[in-house]
Amino acid sequence: MGLMGSYYASNREMDASEWCIRNKIFVSPISDKKNNNKWYLEIELNGKINRSKESFGKVVIWEKLYEYYLYYYNKYND
């Protein structure tokens, strides 16, 4: 278990993340350079990269990452 903690994604979360990656939607944790116990999420969609305004602590970073993948899966999957 690293600084980001451990998290076991559900099958649904894994399916959503795989679908997003295949469709060039990427969600990546980025560490806060001033505080290595906090992370931001960067979302790359249609060639644009946006960073979350809010930072997240360990374990929560994984929950939020999969929350974003589920959001984009539900929004764009036919």
PDB file as gemmi writes it, atoms N, CA and C in Angstrom:
CRYST1    1.000    1.000    1.000  90.00  90.00  90.00 P 1                      
ATOM      1  N   MET A   1       0.854  -1.180   0.000  1.00  0.00           N  
ATOM      2  CA  MET A   1       0.000   0.000   0.000  1.00  0.00           C  
ATOM      3  C   MET A   1       0.895   1.236   0.000  1.00  0.00           C  
ATOM      4  N   GLY A   2       0.730   2.070  -1.020  1.00  0.00           N  
ATOM      5  CA  GLY A   2       1.531   3.274  -1.138  1.00  0.00           C  
ATOM      6  C   GLY A   2       0.851   4.472  -0.508  1.00  0.00           C  
ATOM      7  N   LEU A   3       1.369   5.638  -0.801  1.00  0.00           N  
ATOM      8  CA  LEU A   3       0.824   6.871  -0.251  1.00  0.00           C  
ATOM      9  C   LEU A   3      -0.625   7.121  -0.667  1.00  0.00           C  
ATOM     10  N   MET A   4      -1.020   6.536  -1.796  1.00  0.00           N  
ATOM     11  CA  MET A   4      -2.373   6.757  -2.285  1.00  0.00           C  
ATOM     12  C   MET A   4      -3.369   5.780  -1.681  1.00  0.00           C  
ATOM     13  N   GLY A   5      -2.915   4.861  -0.873  1.00  0.00           N  
ATOM     14  CA  GLY A   5      -3.797   3.876  -0.277  1.00  0.00           C  
ATOM     15  C   GLY A   5      -4.175   2.819  -1.294  1.00  0.00           C  
ATOM     16  N   SER A   6      -4.961   1.877  -0.857  1.00  0.00           N  
ATOM     17  CA  SER A   6      -5.403   0.837  -1.779  1.00  0.00           C  
ATOM     18  C   SER A   6      -6.909   0.908  -1.927  1.00  0.00           C  
ATOM     19  N   TYR A   7      -7.357   0.512  -3.099  1.00  0.00           N  
ATOM     20  CA  TYR A   7      -8.780   0.562  -3.423  1.00  0.00           C  
ATOM     21  C   TYR A   7      -9.052  -0.544  -4.420  1.00  0.00           C  
ATOM     22  N   TYR A   8     -10.104  -1.276  -4.209  1.00  0.00           N  
ATOM     23  CA  TYR A   8     -10.481  -2.346  -5.127  1.00  0.00           C  
ATOM     24  C   TYR A   8     -11.706  -1.904  -5.902  1.00  0.00           C  
ATOM     25  N   ALA A   9     -11.493  -1.626  -7.177  1.00  0.00           N  
ATOM     26  CA  ALA A   9     -12.580  -1.155  -8.040  1.00  0.00           C  
ATOM     27  C   ALA A   9     -13.571  -2.288  -8.291  1.00  0.00           C  
ATOM     28  N   SER A  10     -14.829  -1.917  -8.392  1.00  0.00           N  
ATOM     29  CA  SER A  10     -15.860  -2.902  -8.718  1.00  0.00           C  
ATOM     30  C   SER A  10     -15.740  -3.272 -10.203  1.00  0.00           C  
ATOM     31  N   ASN A  11     -16.403  -4.328 -10.593  1.00  0.00           N  
ATOM     32  CA  ASN A  11     -16.406  -4.713 -12.005  1.00  0.00           C  
ATOM     33  C   ASN A  11     -16.967  -3.598 -12.869  1.00  0.00           C  
ATOM     34  N   ARG A  12     -17.997  -2.950 -12.392  1.00  0.00           N  
ATOM     35  CA  ARG A  12     -18.610  -1.835 -13.137  1.00  0.00           C  
ATOM     36  C   ARG A  12     -17.611  -0.691 -13.311  1.00  0.00           C  
ATOM     37  N   GLU A  13     -16.885  -0.366 -12.257  1.00  0.00           N  
ATOM     38  CA  GLU A  13     -15.879   0.697 -12.328  1.00  0.00           C  
ATOM     39  C   GLU A  13     -14.763   0.324 -13.300  1.00  0.00           C  
ATOM     40  N   MET A  14     -14.334  -0.938 -13.259  1.00  0.00           N  
ATOM     41  CA  MET A  14     -13.287  -1.387 -14.182  1.00  0.00           C  
ATOM     42  C   MET A  14     -13.771  -1.337 -15.625  1.00  0.00           C  
ATOM     43  N   ASP A  15     -15.012  -1.778 -15.861  1.00  0.00           N  
ATOM     44  CA  ASP A  15     -15.568  -1.726 -17.215  1.00  0.00           C  
ATOM     45  C   ASP A  15     -15.631  -0.288 -17.721  1.00  0.00           C  
ATOM     46  N   ALA A  16     -16.050   0.627 -16.858  1.00  0.00           N  
ATOM     47  CA  ALA A  16     -16.140   2.040 -17.252  1.00  0.00           C  
ATOM     48  C   ALA A  16     -14.761   2.603 -17.559  1.00  0.00           C  
ATOM     49  N   SER A  17     -13.764   2.285 -16.740  1.00  0.00           N  
ATOM     50  CA  SER A  17     -12.418   2.817 -16.990  1.00  0.00           C  
ATOM     51  C   SER A  17     -11.845   2.242 -18.279  1.00  0.00           C  
ATOM     52  N   GLU A  18     -12.057   0.960 -18.534  1.00  0.00           N  
ATOM     53  CA  GLU A  18     -11.566   0.362 -19.777  1.00  0.00           C  
ATOM     54  C   GLU A  18     -12.248   0.982 -20.994  1.00  0.00           C  
ATOM     55  N   TRP A  19     -13.552   1.198 -20.907  1.00  0.00           N  
ATOM     56  CA  TRP A  19     -14.289   1.827 -22.010  1.00  0.00           C  
ATOM     57  C   TRP A  19     -13.736   3.233 -22.267  1.00  0.00           C  
ATOM     58  N   CYS A  20     -13.543   4.004 -21.198  1.00  0.00           N  
ATOM     59  CA  CYS A  20     -13.033   5.372 -21.349  1.00  0.00           C  
ATOM     60  C   CYS A  20     -11.650   5.374 -21.993  1.00  0.00           C  
ATOM     61  N   ILE A  21     -10.773   4.529 -21.534  1.00  0.00           N  
ATOM     62  CA  ILE A  21      -9.421   4.492 -22.090  1.00  0.00           C  
ATOM     63  C   ILE A  21      -9.463   4.118 -23.569  1.00  0.00           C  
ATOM     64  N   ARG A  22     -10.278   3.129 -23.922  1.00  0.00           N  
ATOM     65  CA  ARG A  22     -10.425   2.761 -25.341  1.00  0.00           C  
ATOM     66  C   ARG A  22     -10.948   3.918 -26.173  1.00  0.00           C  
ATOM     67  N   ASN A  23     -11.718   4.814 -25.547  1.00  0.00           N  
ATOM     68  CA  ASN A  23     -12.310   5.954 -26.245  1.00  0.00           C  
ATOM     69  C   ASN A  23     -11.564   7.254 -25.972  1.00  0.00           C  
ATOM     70  N   LYS A  24     -10.319   7.109 -25.547  1.00  0.00           N  
ATOM     71  CA  LYS A  24      -9.405   8.236 -25.356  1.00  0.00           C  
ATOM     72  C   LYS A  24      -9.899   9.267 -24.337  1.00  0.00           C  
ATOM     73  N   ILE A  25     -10.482   8.773 -23.270  1.00  0.00           N  
ATOM     74  CA  ILE A  25     -10.853   9.595 -22.117  1.00  0.00           C  
ATOM     75  C   ILE A  25      -9.983   9.094 -20.971  1.00  0.00           C  
ATOM     76  N   PHE A  26      -9.087   9.949 -20.514  1.00  0.00           N  
ATOM     77  CA  PHE A  26      -8.107   9.535 -19.511  1.00  0.00           C  
ATOM     78  C   PHE A  26      -8.286  10.337 -18.226  1.00  0.00           C  
ATOM     79  N   VAL A  27      -8.263   9.650 -17.105  1.00  0.00           N  
ATOM     80  CA  VAL A  27      -8.334  10.287 -15.793  1.00  0.00           C  
ATOM     81  C   VAL A  27      -7.087   9.825 -15.032  1.00  0.00           C  
ATOM     82  N   SER A  28      -6.280  10.791 -14.601  1.00  0.00           N  
ATOM     83  CA  SER A  28      -4.996  10.460 -13.972  1.00  0.00           C  
ATOM     84  C   SER A  28      -4.809  11.211 -12.663  1.00  0.00           C  
ATOM     85  N   PRO A  29      -4.338  10.521 -11.619  1.00  0.00           N  
ATOM     86  CA  PRO A  29      -4.003  11.213 -10.374  1.00  0.00           C  
ATOM     87  C   PRO A  29      -2.657  11.926 -10.519  1.00  0.00           C  
ATOM     88  N   ILE A  30      -2.594  13.153 -10.041  1.00  0.00           N  
ATOM     89  CA  ILE A  30      -1.381  13.974 -10.085  1.00  0.00           C  
ATOM     90  C   ILE A  30      -1.100  14.446  -8.665  1.00  0.00           C  
ATOM     91  N   SER A  31       0.103  14.196  -8.175  1.00  0.00           N  
ATOM     92  CA  SER A  31       0.402  14.583  -6.796  1.00  0.00           C  
ATOM     93  C   SER A  31       0.565  16.094  -6.664  1.00  0.00           C  
ATOM     94  N   ASP A  32       0.201  16.574  -5.501  1.00  0.00           N  
ATOM     95  CA  ASP A  32       0.400  17.973  -5.142  1.00  0.00           C  
ATOM     96  C   ASP A  32       1.874  18.118  -4.785  1.00  0.00           C  
ATOM     97  N   LYS A  33       2.587  18.979  -5.480  1.00  0.00           N  
ATOM     98  CA  LYS A  33       4.035  19.108  -5.264  1.00  0.00           C  
ATOM     99  C   LYS A  33       4.382  19.637  -3.878  1.00  0.00           C  
ATOM    100  N   LYS A  34       3.448  20.345  -3.243  1.00  0.00           N  
ATOM    101  CA  LYS A  34       3.708  20.904  -1.915  1.00  0.00           C  
ATOM    102  C   LYS A  34       3.316  19.945  -0.794  1.00  0.00           C  
ATOM    103  N   ASN A  35       2.412  19.027  -1.105  1.00  0.00           N  
ATOM    104  CA  ASN A  35       1.926  18.104  -0.078  1.00  0.00           C  
ATOM    105  C   ASN A  35       1.712  16.744  -0.731  1.00  0.00           C  
ATOM    106  N   ASN A  36       2.633  15.826  -0.525  1.00  0.00           N  
ATOM    107  CA  ASN A  36       2.534  14.539  -1.210  1.00  0.00           C  
ATOM    108  C   ASN A  36       1.471  13.619  -0.619  1.00  0.00           C  
ATOM    109  N   ASN A  37       0.646  14.126   0.275  1.00  0.00           N  
ATOM    110  CA  ASN A  37      -0.496  13.367   0.785  1.00  0.00           C  
ATOM    111  C   ASN A  37      -1.798  13.795   0.116  1.00  0.00           C  
ATOM    112  N   LYS A  38      -1.681  14.682  -0.883  1.00  0.00           N  
ATOM    113  CA  LYS A  38      -2.860  15.152  -1.609  1.00  0.00           C  
ATOM    114  C   LYS A  38      -2.625  14.990  -3.100  1.00  0.00           C  
ATOM    115  N   TRP A  39      -3.719  14.716  -3.808  1.00  0.00           N  
ATOM    116  CA  TRP A  39      -3.650  14.534  -5.254  1.00  0.00           C  
ATOM    117  C   TRP A  39      -4.791  15.266  -5.925  1.00  0.00           C  
ATOM    118  N   TYR A  40      -4.555  15.610  -7.175  1.00  0.00           N  
ATOM    119  CA  TYR A  40      -5.569  16.175  -8.056  1.00  0.00           C  
ATOM    120  C   TYR A  40      -5.858  15.150  -9.136  1.00  0.00           C  
ATOM    121  N   LEU A  41      -6.951  15.342  -9.847  1.00  0.00           N  
ATOM    122  CA  LEU A  41      -7.237  14.493 -10.993  1.00  0.00           C  
ATOM    123  C   LEU A  41      -7.124  15.326 -12.257  1.00  0.00           C  
ATOM    124  N   GLU A  42      -6.428  14.787 -13.235  1.00  0.00           N  
ATOM    125  CA  GLU A  42      -6.375  15.405 -14.553  1.00  0.00           C  
ATOM    126  C   GLU A  42      -7.230  14.568 -15.492  1.00  0.00           C  
ATOM    127  N   ILE A  43      -8.098  15.244 -16.219  1.00  0.00           N  
ATOM    128  CA  ILE A  43      -8.993  14.583 -17.151  1.00  0.00           C  
ATOM    129  C   ILE A  43      -8.654  15.060 -18.553  1.00  0.00           C  
ATOM    130  N   GLU A  44      -8.305  14.117 -19.417  1.00  0.00           N  
ATOM    131  CA  GLU A  44      -8.013  14.437 -20.810  1.00  0.00           C  
ATOM    132  C   GLU A  44      -9.165  13.925 -21.661  1.00  0.00           C  
ATOM    133  N   LEU A  45      -9.800  14.873 -22.366  1.00  0.00           N  
ATOM    134  CA  LEU A  45     -10.960  14.565 -23.189  1.00  0.00           C  
ATOM    135  C   LEU A  45     -10.921  15.460 -24.418  1.00  0.00           C  
ATOM    136  N   ASN A  46     -10.995  14.856 -25.574  1.00  0.00           N  
ATOM    137  CA  ASN A  46     -10.962  15.600 -26.841  1.00  0.00           C  
ATOM    138  C   ASN A  46      -9.728  16.487 -26.962  1.00  0.00           C  
ATOM    139  N   GLY A  47      -8.591  15.995 -26.501  1.00  0.00           N  
ATOM    140  CA  GLY A  47      -7.345  16.738 -26.617  1.00  0.00           C  
ATOM    141  C   GLY A  47      -7.164  17.847 -25.606  1.00  0.00           C  
ATOM    142  N   LYS A  48      -8.128  18.044 -24.728  1.00  0.00           N  
ATOM    143  CA  LYS A  48      -8.032  19.080 -23.692  1.00  0.00           C  
ATOM    144  C   LYS A  48      -7.813  18.424 -22.342  1.00  0.00           C  
ATOM    145  N   ILE A  49      -6.954  19.050 -21.549  1.00  0.00           N  
ATOM    146  CA  ILE A  49      -6.666  18.537 -20.208  1.00  0.00           C  
ATOM    147  C   ILE A  49      -7.172  19.532 -19.179  1.00  0.00           C  
ATOM    148  N   ASN A  50      -7.960  19.023 -18.254  1.00  0.00           N  
ATOM    149  CA  ASN A  50      -8.458  19.831 -17.142  1.00  0.00           C  
ATOM    150  C   ASN A  50      -8.054  19.170 -15.840  1.00  0.00           C  
ATOM    151  N   ARG A  51      -7.752  19.992 -14.854  1.00  0.00           N  
ATOM    152  CA  ARG A  51      -7.376  19.497 -13.532  1.00  0.00           C  
ATOM    153  C   ARG A  51      -8.484  19.846 -12.545  1.00  0.00           C  
ATOM    154  N   SER A  52      -8.768  18.911 -11.648  1.00  0.00           N  
ATOM    155  CA  SER A  52      -9.770  19.168 -10.618  1.00  0.00           C  
ATOM    156  C   SER A  52      -9.332  20.349  -9.760  1.00  0.00           C  
ATOM    157  N   LYS A  53     -10.289  21.149  -9.349  1.00  0.00           N  
ATOM    158  CA  LYS A  53      -9.983  22.280  -8.465  1.00  0.00           C  
ATOM    159  C   LYS A  53      -9.724  21.788  -7.050  1.00  0.00           C  
ATOM    160  N   GLU A  54     -10.385  20.714  -6.699  1.00  0.00           N  
ATOM    161  CA  GLU A  54     -10.280  20.144  -5.366  1.00  0.00           C  
ATOM    162  C   GLU A  54      -9.175  19.091  -5.340  1.00  0.00           C  
ATOM    163  N   SER A  55      -8.462  19.011  -4.232  1.00  0.00           N  
ATOM    164  CA  SER A  55      -7.482  17.940  -4.048  1.00  0.00           C  
ATOM    165  C   SER A  55      -8.115  16.861  -3.179  1.00  0.00           C  
ATOM    166  N   PHE A  56      -7.539  15.671  -3.247  1.00  0.00           N  
ATOM    167  CA  PHE A  56      -8.090  14.525  -2.539  1.00  0.00           C  
ATOM    168  C   PHE A  56      -6.998  13.810  -1.764  1.00  0.00           C  
ATOM    169  N   GLY A  57      -7.372  13.202  -0.660  1.00  0.00           N  
ATOM    170  CA  GLY A  57      -6.439  12.420   0.136  1.00  0.00           C  
ATOM    171  C   GLY A  57      -6.388  10.977  -0.337  1.00  0.00           C  
ATOM    172  N   LYS A  58      -5.593  10.168   0.381  1.00  0.00           N  
ATOM    173  CA  LYS A  58      -5.447   8.775  -0.021  1.00  0.00           C  
ATOM    174  C   LYS A  58      -6.786   8.054   0.045  1.00  0.00           C  
ATOM    175  N   VAL A  59      -6.919   7.063  -0.724  1.00  0.00           N  
ATOM    176  CA  VAL A  59      -8.109   6.244  -0.951  1.00  0.00           C  
ATOM    177  C   VAL A  59      -9.200   7.055  -1.644  1.00  0.00           C  
ATOM    178  N   VAL A  60      -9.518   8.234  -1.143  1.00  0.00           N  
ATOM    179  CA  VAL A  60     -10.539   9.068  -1.778  1.00  0.00           C  
ATOM    180  C   VAL A  60     -10.140   9.382  -3.223  1.00  0.00           C  
ATOM    181  N   ILE A  61      -8.853   9.530  -3.498  1.00  0.00           N  
ATOM    182  CA  ILE A  61      -8.402   9.803  -4.859  1.00  0.00           C  
ATOM    183  C   ILE A  61      -8.865   8.703  -5.807  1.00  0.00           C  
ATOM    184  N   TRP A  62      -8.815   7.448  -5.358  1.00  0.00           N  
ATOM    185  CA  TRP A  62      -9.256   6.332  -6.206  1.00  0.00           C  
ATOM    186  C   TRP A  62     -10.766   6.347  -6.385  1.00  0.00           C  
ATOM    187  N   GLU A  63     -11.488   6.637  -5.314  1.00  0.00           N  
ATOM    188  CA  GLU A  63     -12.944   6.705  -5.408  1.00  0.00           C  
ATOM    189  C   GLU A  63     -13.365   7.764  -6.423  1.00  0.00           C  
ATOM    190  N   LYS A  64     -12.721   8.933  -6.362  1.00  0.00           N  
ATOM    191  CA  LYS A  64     -13.047  10.026  -7.284  1.00  0.00           C  
ATOM    192  C   LYS A  64     -12.647   9.684  -8.712  1.00  0.00           C  
ATOM    193  N   LEU A  65     -11.490   9.027  -8.881  1.00  0.00           N  
ATOM    194  CA  LEU A  65     -11.036   8.645 -10.211  1.00  0.00           C  
ATOM    195  C   LEU A  65     -12.092   7.766 -10.884  1.00  0.00           C  
ATOM    196  N   TYR A  66     -12.564   6.758 -10.180  1.00  0.00           N  
ATOM    197  CA  TYR A  66     -13.575   5.879 -10.768  1.00  0.00           C  
ATOM    198  C   TYR A  66     -14.930   6.565 -10.887  1.00  0.00           C  
ATOM    199  N   GLU A  67     -15.216   7.504 -10.019  1.00  0.00           N  
ATOM    200  CA  GLU A  67     -16.446   8.284 -10.147  1.00  0.00           C  
ATOM    201  C   GLU A  67     -16.447   9.056 -11.473  1.00  0.00           C  
ATOM    202  N   TYR A  68     -15.302   9.635 -11.819  1.00  0.00           N  
ATOM    203  CA  TYR A  68     -15.181  10.334 -13.105  1.00  0.00           C  
ATOM    204  C   TYR A  68     -15.308   9.374 -14.271  1.00  0.00           C  
ATOM    205  N   TYR A  69     -14.644   8.219 -14.182  1.00  0.00           N  
ATOM    206  CA  TYR A  69     -14.764   7.250 -15.269  1.00  0.00           C  
ATOM    207  C   TYR A  69     -16.213   6.826 -15.453  1.00  0.00           C  
ATOM    208  N   LEU A  70     -16.938   6.576 -14.380  1.00  0.00           N  
ATOM    209  CA  LEU A  70     -18.346   6.204 -14.481  1.00  0.00           C  
ATOM    210  C   LEU A  70     -19.174   7.339 -15.078  1.00  0.00           C  
ATOM    211  N   TYR A  71     -18.870   8.567 -14.692  1.00  0.00           N  
ATOM    212  CA  TYR A  71     -19.586   9.716 -15.225  1.00  0.00           C  
ATOM    213  C   TYR A  71     -19.442   9.783 -16.754  1.00  0.00           C  
ATOM    214  N   TYR A  72     -18.207   9.715 -17.234  1.00  0.00           N  
ATOM    215  CA  TYR A  72     -17.981   9.813 -18.681  1.00  0.00           C  
ATOM    216  C   TYR A  72     -18.509   8.592 -19.416  1.00  0.00           C  
ATOM    217  N   TYR A  73     -18.403   7.428 -18.831  1.00  0.00           N  
ATOM    218  CA  TYR A  73     -18.977   6.225 -19.433  1.00  0.00           C  
ATOM    219  C   TYR A  73     -20.482   6.391 -19.605  1.00  0.00           C  
ATOM    220  N   ASN A  74     -21.165   6.821 -18.543  1.00  0.00           N  
ATOM    221  CA  ASN A  74     -22.614   6.986 -18.599  1.00  0.00           C  
ATOM    222  C   ASN A  74     -23.029   8.112 -19.550  1.00  0.00           C  
ATOM    223  N   LYS A  75     -22.205   9.122 -19.663  1.00  0.00           N  
ATOM    224  CA  LYS A  75     -22.539  10.268 -20.514  1.00  0.00           C  
ATOM    225  C   LYS A  75     -22.365   9.960 -22.003  1.00  0.00           C  
ATOM    226  N   TYR A  76     -21.297   9.247 -22.358  1.00  0.00           N  
ATOM    227  CA  TYR A  76     -20.944   9.082 -23.770  1.00  0.00           C  
ATOM    228  C   TYR A  76     -21.176   7.681 -24.337  1.00  0.00           C  
ATOM    229  N   ASN A  77     -21.355   6.681 -23.514  1.00  0.00           N  
ATOM    230  CA  ASN A  77     -21.556   5.321 -24.020  1.00  0.00           C  
ATOM    231  C   ASN A  77     -22.950   5.204 -24.619  1.00  0.00           C  
ATOM    232  N   ASP A  78     -23.008   4.670 -25.808  1.00  0.00           N  
ATOM    233  CA  ASP A  78     -24.310   4.522 -26.490  1.00  0.00           C  
ATOM    234  C   ASP A  78     -25.086   3.352 -25.967  1.00  0.00           C  
TER     235      ASP A  78                                                      
END                                                                             
